[in-house]
Amino acid sequence: MPDAEDVRRVALSLPDTSEKTAWSMPTFRVAGKMFATLPEEETSIAVRCPKEERGELVLSEPEKFWIAGHEAQFAWVRVRLAALEDEDELRAILADSWRQAAPTRLLDAYPELGLPGGG
C-alpha cells in the first residue's frame, strides 16, 4: 500500500514538479499549477479528474475514489491510498493528473508521459 512518502517521491519525480504547503497540507504543482494534494492526515490524495469522468470512476470503484463535498464543483477526485494496489497504480494516477495540469511545452518535452486522459 502506498503511503504519503510514496506520493511525495512519485509526484516530485515528475518533470518540473515542486511541493508547496497550502491550506495546511502538502500540494504538488507542475510549472506552478496544482495537480495533487495530500489532505486527510495524508491517507488520501486529491487529483485532477475531468468532471465528465468522475461519476463513472466513483461508481466503478467507490472503495477507492470519492468526491469531497467542497470540491464537487471542481475537476478533482479523491483517492484512498489504502485502496491502491501498488506504487504503479499510484504513479499512473499522479501522472494522469500531472498531464492535465502540465503546460504544452512539458507535454511535448516528455512524450513518454502521454496525453491527458490517454492513460
Secondary structure as the mmCIF struct_conf table of DSSP 4:
data_model
#
loop_
_struct_conf.conf_type_id
_struct_conf.id
_struct_conf.beg_label_comp_id
_struct_conf.beg_label_asym_id
_struct_conf.beg_label_seq_id
_struct_conf.end_label_comp_id
_struct_conf.end_label_asym_id
_struct_conf.end_label_seq_id
HELX_RH_AL_P HELX_RH_AL_P1 ALA A 4 SER A 13
BEND BEND1 LEU A 14 LEU A 14
TURN_TY1_P TURN_TY1_P1 PRO A 15 ASP A 16
STRN STRN1 THR A 17 ALA A 22
TURN_TY1_P TURN_TY1_P2 TRP A 23 SER A 24
STRN STRN2 MET A 25 VAL A 30
TURN_TY1_P TURN_TY1_P3 ALA A 31 GLY A 32
STRN STRN3 LYS A 33 THR A 37
HELX_RH_3T_P HELX_RH_3T_P1 GLU A 40 GLU A 42
TURN_TY1_P TURN_TY1_P4 THR A 43 THR A 43
STRN STRN4 SER A 44 ARG A 48
HELX_RH_AL_P HELX_RH_AL_P2 LYS A 51 SER A 60
TURN_TY1_P TURN_TY1_P5 PRO A 62 LYS A 64
STRN STRN5 PHE A 65 TRP A 66
HELX_RH_3T_P HELX_RH_3T_P2 GLY A 69 GLU A 71
TURN_TY1_P TURN_TY1_P6 ALA A 72 ALA A 75
STRN STRN6 TRP A 76 ARG A 80
HELX_RH_3T_P HELX_RH_3T_P3 LEU A 81 ALA A 83
HELX_RH_AL_P HELX_RH_AL_P3 GLU A 87 ALA A 101
BEND BEND2 ALA A 102 ALA A 102
HELX_RH_AL_P HELX_RH_AL_P4 THR A 104 ALA A 109
HELX_RH_3T_P HELX_RH_3T_P4 PRO A 111 LEU A 113
TURN_TY1_P TURN_TY1_P7 PRO A 116 GLY A 117
#
